[in-house]
Amino acid sequence: MAIKAIPSDLVMTEVFTEIVLIRHGETEWNLTGRWQGHADSPLSKRGISQAEALGERMTREKVDYVYVSDLQRAQHTAELVGAPSNWSFELMPELRERDIGVLEGLTTDEMLKKQPEVYQSFCENGPSYQPPGGESFCQFSDRCFSAMEKLATLHPGKKVVAVTHGGVLGAIFRNVLGIGLDAPRNFLLLNCSVNRIQKSSKGWNLVSWGDVSHLQGLDSLDDS
């Protein structure tokens, strides 16, 4: 029996959508151990240098779309990174850091003094615990990964940059690799790092994580 070849125009090719996740540059509050959440803090001098270094690297990549958390530290990072490539970007509130309610803007020592019961519950009561005025880790994780699904649906087969926050990166990493929300974190969430995930018909895959080779000796904090 002769085997007929499938016409080339009928061959289905796999569509891969790449999302490049960038954590904002170091902030003044990162340096002092102050928890940010939806509160904001300006980039430090080193954070500005980190973003500028990443901007030079990104000139070597073709980027189709850029989305940015509407918090100022992410916007400033995106402006600096995108300047050499003339990026235009769209603000996406779903890319915000986790809202930690009454704990925002405090250091750990201040939480122990001002909100000891809330801080204890935050640390011990698991991913379903919702601090007063804030989000549970479960709610936050759902928001973050829904944002990834939205971007993949909007832009199939494209390269999409998302400038966001350490907590968002952590939630996405767990979702892609199937790590439980209550499992201890043993992966890095570095300032101005490049982290790549990919969506195909088979689901999500991790491509690379925590790449800071562009920083060329500049320190990068993991404080999320």
N, CA, C and O of each residue as an XYZ file, in Angstrom:
896
protein
N       0.855     -1.189      0.000
C       0.000      0.000      0.000
C       0.895      1.245      0.000
O       1.833      1.354      0.790
N       0.587      2.163     -0.890
C       1.343      3.415     -0.935
C       0.904      4.317      0.203
O      -0.280      4.410      0.524
N       1.868      4.971      0.799
C       1.585      5.913      1.881
C       1.578      7.317      1.303
O       2.568      7.778      0.734
N       0.457      7.980      1.459
C       0.340      9.322      0.914
C       0.943     10.345      1.886
O       0.707     10.282      3.092
N       1.704     11.263      1.356
C       2.279     12.339      2.175
C       1.198     13.353      2.513
O       0.314     13.645      1.707
N       1.293     13.875      3.714
C       0.360     14.922      4.134
C       0.800     16.232      3.506
O       1.960     16.618      3.645
N      -0.103     16.926      2.816
C       0.269     18.212      2.221
C       0.887     19.140      3.264
O       0.425     19.219      4.402
N       1.935     19.833      2.851
C       2.658     20.677      3.806
C       1.776     21.735      4.432
O       2.003     22.129      5.576
N       0.769     22.204      3.701
C      -0.079     23.254      4.253
C      -1.052     22.717      5.296
O      -1.758     23.488      5.947
N      -1.091     21.367      5.459
C      -1.975     20.787      6.458
C      -1.216     20.314      7.707
O      -1.827     19.892      8.689
N       0.103     20.387      7.658
C       0.897     19.968      8.805
C       0.774     21.007      9.912
O       1.035     22.191      9.697
N       0.378     20.560     11.085
C       0.200     21.459     12.221
C       1.548     21.667     12.907
O       2.198     20.698     13.301
N       1.961     22.883     13.050
C       3.196     23.187     13.760
C       2.865     23.659     15.173
O       1.882     24.366     15.398
N       3.701     23.255     16.105
C       3.500     23.638     17.503
C       3.739     25.134     17.673
O       4.671     25.694     17.096
N       2.898     25.764     18.461
C       3.034     27.191     18.758
C       3.587     27.340     20.164
O       3.013     26.830     21.127
N       4.707     28.043     20.274
C       5.323     28.283     21.569
C       5.250     29.772     21.890
O       5.667     30.613     21.093
N       4.719     30.081     23.056
C       4.677     31.458     23.533
C       5.665     31.591     24.679
O       5.571     30.873     25.674
N       6.610     32.508     24.539
C       7.618     32.710     25.587
C       7.279     33.948     26.397
O       6.999     35.013     25.846
N       7.307     33.795     27.694
C       7.133     34.943     28.580
C       8.430     35.142     29.355
O       8.903     34.240     30.047
N       8.990     36.331     29.226
C      10.226     36.701     29.907
C       9.847     37.530     31.128
O       9.386     38.666     31.013
N      10.051     36.940     32.287
C       9.688     37.599     33.542
C      10.908     38.335     34.091
O      11.980     37.750     34.249
N      10.734     39.612     34.377
C      11.814     40.435     34.918
C      11.364     40.988     36.266
O      10.315     41.623     36.370
N      12.167     40.739     37.291
C      11.894     41.370     38.574
C      12.460     42.785     38.555
O      13.516     43.031     37.972
N      11.753     43.711     39.194
C      12.205     45.102     39.258
C      13.597     45.207     39.894
O      14.043     44.295     40.591
N      14.259     46.310     39.648
C      15.558     46.561     40.251
C      15.448     46.751     41.757
O      14.366     46.968     42.303
N      16.581     46.663     42.397
C      16.647     46.827     43.851
C      16.049     48.177     44.280
O      16.273     49.197     43.629
N      15.290     48.167     45.376
C      14.700     49.390     45.912
C      15.340     49.742     47.257
O      16.065     48.943     47.850
N      15.054     50.947     47.711
C      15.550     51.373     49.016
C      14.993     50.483     50.126
O      15.687     50.193     51.101
N      13.747     50.054     49.978
C      13.155     49.182     50.996
C      13.719     47.773     50.941
O      13.804     47.105     51.971
N      14.108     47.307     49.755
C      14.796     46.021     49.684
C      16.048     46.051     50.559
O      16.353     45.086     51.259
N      16.761     47.163     50.510
C      18.013     47.293     51.256
C      17.791     47.291     52.762
O      18.626     46.792     53.516
N      16.671     47.847     53.198
C      16.421     47.973     54.637
C      15.524     46.876     55.196
O      15.196     46.894     56.382
N      15.120     45.916     54.355
C      14.299     44.814     54.838
C      12.858     45.183     55.116
O      12.191     44.528     55.917
N      12.370     46.231     54.459
C      10.985     46.670     54.650
C      10.090     45.997     53.619
O      10.372     46.043     52.421
N       9.015     45.373     54.083
C       8.127     44.614     53.204
C       7.272     45.575     52.377
O       6.634     46.470     52.931
N       7.257     45.395     51.065
C       6.635     46.387     50.195
C       5.182     46.079     49.840
O       4.307     46.921     50.045
N       4.919     44.906     49.319
C       3.553     44.629     48.893
C       3.094     45.636     47.854
O       3.802     45.889     46.879
N       1.919     46.211     48.050
C       1.408     47.232     47.146
C       1.961     48.605     47.460
O       1.820     49.524     46.653
N       2.593     48.768     48.627
C       3.274     50.023     48.931
C       4.494     50.136     48.025
O       4.931     49.142     47.445
N       5.042     51.335     47.900
C       6.111     51.523     46.939
C       7.330     52.157     47.571
O       7.247     52.834     48.596
N       8.454     51.923     46.940
C       9.734     52.472     47.348
C      10.543     52.720     46.090
O      10.492     51.906     45.169
N      11.291     53.819     46.017
C      12.061     54.102     44.800
C      13.212     53.124     44.611
O      13.691     52.517     45.569
N      13.647     52.981     43.372
C      14.823     52.185     43.102
C      16.041     52.810     43.775
O      16.185     54.032     43.821
N      16.906     51.959     44.292
C      18.173     52.428     44.837
C      19.116     52.771     43.678
O      18.809     52.501     42.517
N      20.261     53.367     44.007
C      21.249     53.653     42.960
C      21.674     52.364     42.266
O      21.833     52.329     41.046
N      21.856     51.304     43.055
C      22.237     50.022     42.453
C      21.090     49.461     41.623
O      21.325     48.846     40.583
N      19.847     49.666     42.069
C      18.705     49.204     41.285
C      18.634     49.872     39.927
O      18.294     49.233     38.931
N      18.956     51.162     39.883
C      18.989     51.877     38.604
C      20.090     51.308     37.715
O      19.884     51.107     36.519
N      21.251     51.051     38.295
C      22.356     50.472     37.522
C      22.003     49.082     37.013
O      22.355     48.720     35.890
N      21.307     48.304     37.839
C      20.877     46.968     37.412
C      19.968     47.057     36.192
O      20.149     46.325     35.219
N      18.991     47.957     36.252
C      18.038     48.091     35.151
C      18.724     48.580     33.885
O      18.392     48.127     32.790
N      19.665     49.487     34.019
C      20.391     49.981     32.846
C      21.232     48.872     32.218
O      21.315     48.771     30.994
N      21.856     48.041     33.054
C      22.639     46.919     32.534
C      21.744     45.930     31.793
O      22.118     45.421     30.737
N      20.570     45.660     32.342
C      19.641     44.762     31.675
C      19.148     45.359     30.366
O      18.920     44.641     29.393
N      18.985     46.675     30.349
C      18.558     47.337     29.122
C      19.512     47.104     27.971
O      19.081     46.901     26.835
N      20.810     47.130     28.254
C      21.792     46.848     27.210
C      21.666     45.417     26.712
O      21.784     45.154     25.515
N      21.428     44.502     27.631
C      21.272     43.105     27.221
C      20.043     42.920     26.333
O      20.103     42.201     25.336
N      18.945     43.554     26.684
C      17.692     43.318     25.977
C      17.691     43.897     24.567
O      16.790     43.590     23.786
N      18.677     44.726     24.216
C      18.763     45.207     22.838
C      19.060     44.068     21.886
O      18.852     44.203     20.681
N      19.542     42.949     22.403
C      19.890     41.807     21.554
C      18.718     40.839     21.368
O      18.871     39.799     20.727
N      17.562     41.171     21.917
C      16.392     40.297     21.811
C      15.245     41.011     21.110
O      14.992     42.192     21.346
N      14.559     40.276     20.248
C      13.338     40.793     19.639
C      12.178     40.517     20.584
O      11.871     39.364     20.888
N      11.551     41.563     21.035
C      10.433     41.462     21.971
C       9.175     41.955     21.273
O       9.177     43.018     20.653
N       8.100     41.180     21.377
C       6.859     41.556     20.693
C       5.950     42.443     21.540
O       5.362     43.399     21.034
N       5.836     42.126     22.826
C       4.943     42.892     23.698
C       5.573     43.004     25.086
O       6.303     42.117     25.527
N       5.275     44.114     25.762
C       5.787     44.329     27.118
C       4.625     44.755     28.013
O       3.880     45.682     27.695
N       4.489     44.053     29.143
C       3.486     44.381     30.148
C       4.209     44.625     31.475
O       5.211     43.980     31.784
N       3.675     45.571     32.245
C       4.381     46.024     33.446
C       3.392     46.192     34.592
O       2.301     46.731     34.406
N       3.776     45.732     35.769
C       3.018     46.036     36.987
C       2.850     47.545     37.096
O       3.746     48.305     36.729
N       1.693     47.975     37.605
C       1.457     49.417     37.704
C       2.063     50.042     38.958
O       1.847     51.227     39.212
N       2.820     49.274     39.752
C       3.541     49.865     40.867
C       4.780     50.584     40.339
O       5.395     50.141     39.370
N       5.142     51.692     40.978
C       6.137     52.580     40.422
C       7.514     51.935     40.273
O       8.226     52.234     39.315
N       7.902     51.058     41.197
C       9.230     50.441     41.099
C       9.358     49.561     39.860
O      10.440     49.439     39.286
N       8.255     48.952     39.455
C       8.265     48.152     38.227
C       8.243     49.053     36.990
O       8.930     48.782     36.005
N       7.452     50.121     37.046
C       7.398     51.041     35.913
C       8.750     51.693     35.655
O       9.188     51.796     34.509
N       9.411     52.135     36.728
C      10.721     52.773     36.569
C      11.719     51.780     35.974
O      12.509     52.129     35.097
N      11.673     50.540     36.460
C      12.550     49.509     35.905
C      12.288     49.319     34.418
O      13.228     49.261     33.625
N      11.018     49.221     34.033
C      10.673     49.013     32.625
C      11.130     50.178     31.753
O      11.585     49.976     30.628
N      11.009     51.388     32.272
C      11.457     52.567     31.512
C      12.963     52.509     31.254
O      13.422     52.805     30.151
N      13.728     52.123     32.281
C      15.177     52.057     32.140
C      15.604     50.902     31.243
O      16.465     51.064     30.379
N      14.994     49.730     31.453
C      15.347     48.559     30.638
C      14.955     48.791     29.180
O      15.694     48.422     28.267
N      13.808     49.392     28.969
C      13.293     49.532     27.612
C      13.830     50.709     26.829
O      13.638     50.783     25.615
N      14.504     51.637     27.504
C      14.955     52.851     26.816
C      15.852     52.566     25.611
O      15.605     53.137     24.548
N      16.883     51.713     25.712
C      17.744     51.477     24.546
C      17.030     50.813     23.378
O      17.463     50.941     22.233
N      15.941     50.106     23.655
C      15.200     49.385     22.608
C      13.919     50.098     22.206
O      13.164     49.598     21.373
N      13.669     51.268     22.795
C      12.453     52.036     22.500
C      11.190     51.231     22.756
O      10.255     51.244     21.955
N      11.173     50.525     23.894
C       9.982     49.771     24.267
C       8.794     50.702     24.478
O       8.941     51.818     24.977
N       7.635     50.232     24.095
C       6.378     50.773     24.615
C       5.760     49.655     25.440
O       5.920     48.479     25.113
N       5.062     50.009     26.497
C       4.509     48.952     27.341
C       3.132     49.322     27.854
O       2.728     50.484     27.879
N       2.432     48.273     28.263
C       1.082     48.423     28.804
C       1.095     48.045     30.280
O       1.679     47.031     30.661
N       0.451     48.862     31.106
C       0.372     48.556     32.527
C      -0.648     47.447     32.766
O      -1.714     47.422     32.151
N      -0.302     46.534     33.666
C      -1.146     45.375     33.955
C      -1.215     45.196     35.472
O      -0.289     44.637     36.059
N      -2.283     45.653     36.119
C      -2.383     45.565     37.576
C      -2.269     44.141     38.113
O      -1.865     43.946     39.259
N      -2.617     43.145     37.300
C      -2.521     41.748     37.760
C      -1.087     41.325     38.063
O      -0.866     40.309     38.721
N      -0.109     42.103     37.584
C       1.298     41.793     37.828
C       1.825     42.430     39.110
O       3.024     42.369     39.383
N       0.947     43.035     39.892
C       1.378     43.631     41.168
C       1.891     42.568     42.143
O       1.557     41.387     42.051
N       2.715     43.041     43.080
C       3.147     42.204     44.183
C       1.940     41.813     45.049
O       0.866     42.400     44.920
N       2.117     40.842     45.912
C       1.056     40.433     46.825
C       0.694     41.575     47.767
O       1.569     42.265     48.290
N      -0.585     41.761     47.974
C      -1.084     42.726     48.955
C      -1.040     42.066     50.329
O      -1.775     41.113     50.585
N      -0.175     42.575     51.220
C      -0.066     41.967     52.550
C      -0.726     42.820     53.626
O      -0.435     42.670     54.813
N      -1.613     43.713     53.207
C      -2.473     44.423     54.144
C      -1.727     45.215     55.205
O      -0.876     46.048     54.893
N      -2.057     44.944     56.469
C      -1.522     45.737     57.582
C      -0.025     45.536     57.789
O       0.589     46.269     58.564
N       0.573     44.559     57.112
C       2.012     44.313     57.257
C       2.853     45.131     56.276
O       4.078     45.176     56.395
N       2.209     45.766     55.322
C       2.955     46.507     54.312
C       3.708     47.693     54.915
O       3.212     48.389     55.802
N       4.899     47.893     54.411
C       5.706     49.020     54.844
C       6.452     48.813     56.139
O       7.124     49.730     56.611
N       6.355     47.628     56.734
C       7.004     47.342     58.011
C       8.198     46.412     57.811
O       8.211     45.592     56.893
N       9.196     46.548     58.676
C      10.254     45.543     58.744
C       9.749     44.388     59.600
O       8.711     44.500     60.251
N      10.474     43.293     59.598
C      10.075     42.153     60.423
C      10.052     42.538     61.902
O       9.135     42.150     62.626
N      11.035     43.286     62.351
C      11.067     43.724     63.753
C       9.847     44.572     64.086
O       9.271     44.436     65.166
N       9.451     45.446     63.165
C       8.276     46.290     63.401
C       7.000     45.458     63.411
O       6.076     45.751     64.171
N       6.939     44.424     62.576
C       5.769     43.535     62.595
C       5.645     42.831     63.939
O       4.545     42.691     64.474
N       6.775     42.388     64.485
C       6.760     41.691     65.772
C       6.291     42.604     66.896
O       5.721     42.130     67.879
N       6.520     43.890     66.765
C       6.109     44.846     67.789
C       4.677     45.344     67.575
O       3.905     45.454     68.528
N       4.327     45.645     66.318
C       3.050     46.294     66.028
C       1.937     45.316     65.649
O       0.769     45.564     65.947
N       2.291     44.206     64.994
C       1.292     43.238     64.526
C       1.756     41.816     64.821
O       1.836     40.998     63.904
N       2.067     41.500     66.089
C       2.646     40.175     66.370
C       1.723     39.012     66.032
O       2.189     37.995     65.519
N       0.428     39.136     66.304
C      -0.492     38.036     66.029
C      -0.670     37.841     64.520
O      -0.723     36.712     64.034
N      -0.760     38.950     63.792
C      -0.908     38.859     62.341
C       0.354     38.255     61.734
O       0.274     37.396     60.855
N       1.515     38.701     62.200
C       2.765     38.184     61.659
C       2.908     36.686     61.940
O       3.345     35.928     61.075
N       2.543     36.270     63.138
C       2.618     34.847     63.469
C       1.684     34.036     62.574
O       2.057     32.976     62.072
N       0.474     34.541     62.383
C      -0.483     33.835     61.512
C       0.011     33.808     60.070
O      -0.144     32.808     59.368
N       0.601     34.910     59.641
C       1.146     35.002     58.284
C       2.205     33.933     58.059
O       2.277     33.341     56.982
N       3.018     33.687     59.063
C       4.109     32.718     58.944
C       3.660     31.279     59.150
O       4.255     30.360     58.588
N       2.621     31.072     59.945
C       2.302     29.720     60.399
C       0.990     29.147     59.879
O       0.804     27.931     59.914
N       0.074     29.988     59.396
C      -1.279     29.509     59.099
C      -1.498     29.060     57.658
O      -2.632     28.800     57.255
N      -0.440     28.968     56.891
C      -0.541     28.374     55.568
C      -1.013     29.318     54.478
O      -1.332     30.475     54.747
N      -1.057     28.822     53.238
C      -1.342     29.674     52.081
C      -2.761     30.225     52.017
O      -3.029     31.135     51.233
N      -3.668     29.695     52.821
C      -5.036     30.212     52.796
C      -5.232     31.398     53.739
O      -6.275     32.051     53.708
N      -4.231     31.679     54.577
C      -4.368     32.781     55.530
C      -4.367     34.119     54.800
O      -3.518     34.381     53.948
N      -5.331     34.955     55.150
C      -5.469     36.272     54.536
C      -5.224     37.341     55.590
O      -6.062     37.526     56.473
N      -4.089     38.057     55.524
C      -3.842     39.109     56.511
C      -4.875     40.217     56.367
O      -5.348     40.469     55.258
N      -5.234     40.878     57.449
C      -6.239     41.944     57.367
C      -5.887     42.967     56.288
O      -4.801     43.545     56.286
N      -6.829     43.172     55.379
C      -6.631     44.128     54.299
C      -5.825     43.611     53.135
O      -5.563     44.358     52.192
N      -5.415     42.330     53.172
C      -4.540     41.812     52.131
C      -5.076     40.571     51.446
O      -6.256     40.242     51.567
N      -4.192     39.877     50.717
C      -4.523     38.664     49.980
C      -3.913     37.445     50.656
O      -2.848     37.539     51.267
N      -4.582     36.307     50.549
C      -3.942     35.049     50.927
C      -2.966     34.660     49.820
O      -3.047     35.169     48.703
N      -2.055     33.764     50.138
C      -1.122     33.290     49.121
C      -1.875     32.553     48.016
O      -1.491     32.622     46.848
N      -2.943     31.853     48.379
C      -3.759     31.166     47.369
C      -4.384     32.163     46.397
O      -4.331     31.967     45.183
N      -4.969     33.221     46.924
C      -5.572     34.248     46.069
C      -4.524     34.887     45.168
O      -4.745     35.084     43.974
N      -3.392     35.202     45.761
C      -2.290     35.834     45.035
C      -1.780     34.925     43.922
O      -1.581     35.378     42.794
N      -1.567     33.656     44.226
C      -1.080     32.705     43.234
C      -2.048     32.586     42.065
O      -1.629     32.568     40.908
N      -3.335     32.505     42.362
C      -4.337     32.417     41.298
C      -4.282     33.652     40.405
O      -4.371     33.546     39.181
N      -4.137     34.809     41.015
C      -4.051     36.056     40.242
C      -2.839     36.054     39.307
O      -2.942     36.414     38.134
N      -1.693     35.644     39.847
C      -0.451     35.662     39.072
C      -0.521     34.717     37.878
O      -0.154     35.084     36.762
N      -0.996     33.496     38.124
C      -0.982     32.540     37.022
C      -2.095     32.821     36.021
O      -1.961     32.510     34.837
N      -3.184     33.400     36.486
C      -4.226     33.831     35.545
C      -3.673     34.894     34.600
O      -4.046     34.945     33.428
N      -2.783     35.743     35.115
C      -2.160     36.755     34.268
C      -1.300     36.110     33.185
O      -1.289     36.571     32.044
N      -0.574     35.038     33.539
C       0.239     34.343     32.546
C      -0.633     33.701     31.471
O      -0.327     33.787     30.282
N      -1.712     33.063     31.895
C      -2.627     32.451     30.933
C      -3.232     33.509     30.011
O      -3.407     33.275     28.815
N      -3.543     34.655     30.569
C      -4.109     35.744     29.781
C      -3.123     36.207     28.710
O      -3.503     36.393     27.554
N      -1.853     36.393     29.094
C      -0.847     36.852     28.139
C      -0.617     35.815     27.039
O      -0.469     36.170     25.870
N      -0.588     34.531     27.414
C      -0.388     33.479     26.422
C      -1.566     33.396     25.450
O      -1.381     33.109     24.267
N      -2.762     33.644     25.946
C      -3.951     33.619     25.096
C      -3.985     34.824     24.156
O      -4.376     34.707     22.995
N      -3.572     35.978     24.671
C      -3.578     37.199     23.859
C      -2.528     37.168     22.758
O      -2.742     37.722     21.679
N      -1.376     36.511     23.026
C      -0.237     36.628     22.126
C       0.397     35.262     21.816
O       1.574     35.053     22.113
N      -0.354     34.345     21.233
C       0.222     33.018     20.935
C       1.392     33.117     19.960
O       1.325     33.836     18.963
N       2.460     32.388     20.258
C       3.609     32.358     19.376
C       4.518     33.560     19.463
O       5.451     33.676     18.668
N       4.278     34.462     20.403
C       5.068     35.681     20.529
C       5.982     35.621     21.750
O       5.861     34.740     22.601
N       6.904     36.590     21.811
C       7.735     36.769     22.998
C       7.209     37.970     23.773
O       7.188     39.094     23.273
N       6.788     37.706     24.998
C       6.162     38.723     25.837
C       7.034     38.948     27.061
O       7.423     37.991     27.731
N       7.342     40.197     27.357
C       8.063     40.552     28.575
C       7.058     41.007     29.621
O       6.129     41.754     29.316
N       7.249     40.553     30.857
C       6.440     41.005     31.988
C       7.385     41.495     33.074
O       8.144     40.710     33.641
N       7.343     42.788     33.364
C       8.174     43.374     34.421
C       7.341     43.397     35.695
O       6.290     44.037     35.746
N       7.806     42.705     36.710
C       6.952     42.444     37.860
C       7.764     42.364     39.149
O       8.736     43.101     39.308
N       7.385     41.489     40.064
C       7.910     41.491     41.432
C       8.341     40.092     41.861
O       7.962     39.092     41.251
N       9.144     40.046     42.928
C       9.665     38.774     43.398
C       8.584     37.789     43.792
O       8.672     36.607     43.458
N       7.570     38.255     44.495
C       6.496     37.362     44.900
C       5.753     36.773     43.714
O       5.365     35.605     43.734
N       5.556     37.581     42.684
C       4.892     37.106     41.477
C       5.731     36.012     40.821
O       5.206     34.972     40.423
N       7.046     36.256     40.710
C       7.926     35.243     40.147
C       7.834     33.938     40.932
O       7.776     32.856     40.348
N       7.820     34.046     42.261
C       7.754     32.846     43.085
C       6.473     32.056     42.883
O       6.501     30.827     42.824
N       5.354     32.756     42.776
C       4.071     32.078     42.563
C       4.040     31.387     41.210
O       3.529     30.273     41.092
N       4.582     32.040     40.189
C       4.593     31.456     38.848
C       5.518     30.246     38.797
O       5.167     29.229     38.199
N       6.692     30.339     39.413
C       7.628     29.218     39.463
C       6.953     27.991     40.068
O       7.074     26.889     39.533
N       6.252     28.174     41.168
C       5.570     27.060     41.825
C       4.501     26.463     40.908
O       4.376     25.242     40.815
N       3.742     27.310     40.241
C       2.688     26.809     39.358
C       3.255     26.022     38.192
O       2.750     24.946     37.869
N       4.293     26.539     37.556
C       4.859     25.872     36.381
C       5.445     24.515     36.744
O       5.298     23.553     35.990
N       6.115     24.429     37.904
C       6.771     23.191     38.294
C       5.913     22.313     39.210
O       6.352     21.239     39.621
N       4.707     22.755     39.529
C       3.824     21.954     40.364
C       4.290     21.845     41.807
O       4.078     20.817     42.450
N       4.922     22.896     42.321
C       5.380     22.927     43.715
C       4.264     23.478     44.590
O       3.692     24.519     44.267
N       3.949     22.817     45.670
C       2.877     23.250     46.554
C       3.130     24.629     47.138
O       4.274     25.009     47.388
N       2.058     25.371     47.353
C       2.196     26.715     47.914
C       2.714     26.698     49.343
O       3.240     27.700     49.827
N       2.567     25.558     50.023
C       3.034     25.472     51.405
C       4.435     24.874     51.510
O       4.946     24.701     52.617
N       5.060     24.558     50.385
C       6.417     23.997     50.405
C       7.420     25.114     50.644
O       7.231     26.225     50.150
N       8.486     24.841     51.393
C       9.512     25.861     51.612
C      10.097     26.324     50.282
O      10.208     25.542     49.337
N      10.465     27.589     50.216
C      11.078     28.108     48.994
C      12.556     27.774     48.974
O      13.279     28.098     49.916
N      13.015     27.124     47.902
C      14.434     26.814     47.737
C      14.911     27.206     46.343
O      15.727     26.513     45.734
N      14.390     28.328     45.848
C      14.783     28.874     44.554
C      14.925     30.386     44.707
O      14.370     30.982     45.630
N      15.680     31.000     43.785
C      16.031     32.416     43.910
C      15.028     33.320     43.193
O      14.423     32.947     42.188
N      14.879     34.521     43.747
C      14.025     35.555     43.172
C      14.833     36.856     43.177
O      14.647     37.705     44.050
N      15.716     37.004     42.214
C      16.727     38.055     42.251
C      16.269     39.340     41.568
O      15.572     39.314     40.554
N      16.684     40.473     42.154
C      16.404     41.770     41.529
C      16.977     41.831     40.121
O      18.126     41.454     39.888
N      16.166     42.309     39.189
C      16.547     42.511     37.782
C      17.022     41.229     37.114
O      17.829     41.273     36.186
N      16.528     40.095     37.580
C      16.845     38.823     36.932
C      15.935     38.587     35.734
O      14.846     39.151     35.632
N      16.419     37.732     34.827
C      15.648     37.304     33.655
C      15.223     35.862     33.884
O      16.053     34.995     34.159
N      13.921     35.614     33.767
C      13.338     34.300     34.053
C      12.367     33.968     32.920
O      11.489     34.770     32.600
N      12.521     32.794     32.315
C      11.770     32.482     31.102
C      10.877     31.252     31.296
O      11.317     30.212     31.788
N       9.629     31.401     30.900
C       8.703     30.276     30.847
C       8.109     30.213     29.447
O       8.150     31.186     28.694
N       7.554     29.048     29.113
C       7.063     28.834     27.751
C       5.751     28.063     27.786
O       5.597     27.098     28.535
N       4.812     28.508     26.962
C       3.510     27.844     26.864
C       3.363     27.193     25.492
O       3.616     27.824     24.466
N       2.951     25.927     25.485
C       2.642     25.215     24.256
C       1.310     24.501     24.451
O       0.643     24.682     25.470
N       0.932     23.695     23.476
C      -0.322     22.951     23.602
C      -0.266     21.935     24.742
O      -1.305     21.486     25.226
N       0.943     21.572     25.172
C       1.111     20.597     26.242
C       1.143     21.238     27.626
O       1.183     20.537     28.638
N       1.126     22.556     27.671
C       1.150     23.244     28.964
C       2.357     24.147     29.100
O       2.945     24.585     28.111
N       2.716     24.418     30.352
C       3.791     25.342     30.649
C       5.091     24.607     30.953
O       5.082     23.513     31.517
N       6.211     25.225     30.570
C       7.530     24.698     30.877
C       8.432     25.819     31.374
O       8.282     26.976     30.982
N       9.368     25.458     32.240
C      10.400     26.380     32.675
C      11.557     26.308     31.684
O      12.048     25.218     31.392
N      11.996     27.444     31.169
C      13.099     27.497     30.215
C      14.405     27.838     30.931
O      15.403     27.136     30.765
N      14.406     28.905     31.720
C      15.582     29.287     32.507
C      15.132     30.167     33.661
O      14.040     30.735     33.640
N      15.996     30.271     34.674
C      15.570     30.992     35.883
C      16.756     31.696     36.543
O      17.872     31.177     36.568
N      16.488     32.887     37.074
C      17.462     33.595     37.898
C      18.706     34.048     37.166
O      19.785     34.105     37.755
N      18.573     34.374     35.884
C      19.736     34.769     35.090
C      20.071     36.237     35.363
O      19.287     37.133     35.049
N      21.236     36.467     35.947
C      21.713     37.833     36.210
C      23.093     38.044     35.590
O      23.864     38.879     36.065
N      23.408     37.297     34.540
C      24.721     37.414     33.907
C      24.986     38.820     33.386
O      26.141     39.235     33.293
N      23.937     39.557     33.045
C      24.072     40.914     32.534
C      24.520     41.907     33.598
O      24.974     43.000     33.259
N      24.405     41.558     34.866
C      24.747     42.499     35.942
C      26.251     42.651     36.135
O      26.697     43.627     36.737
N      27.035     41.706     35.636
C      28.487     41.848     35.584
C      29.089     42.353     36.898
O      29.777     43.373     36.938
N      28.811     41.616     37.958
C      29.409     41.944     39.243
C      28.531     42.760     40.176
O      28.838     42.861     41.364
N      27.447     43.347     39.677
C      26.511     44.050     40.553
C      25.774     43.027     41.408
O      25.265     42.040     40.877
N      25.706     43.238     42.706
C      24.960     42.328     43.567
C      23.485     42.379     43.235
O      22.983     43.376     42.717
N      22.789     41.277     43.544
C      21.347     41.205     43.322
C      20.727     40.499     44.499
O      21.103     39.369     44.808
N      19.769     41.148     45.176
C      19.194     40.613     46.391
C      18.110     39.586     46.109
O      17.396     39.668     45.110
N      18.004     38.625     47.005
C      16.913     37.654     47.009
C      16.205     37.839     48.335
O      16.552     37.191     49.323
N      15.222     38.712     48.366
C      14.614     39.084     49.645
C      13.098     38.968     49.642
O      12.438     39.556     50.499
N      12.531     38.226     48.700
C      11.065     38.120     48.612
C      10.541     37.094     49.608
O       9.334     36.866     49.683
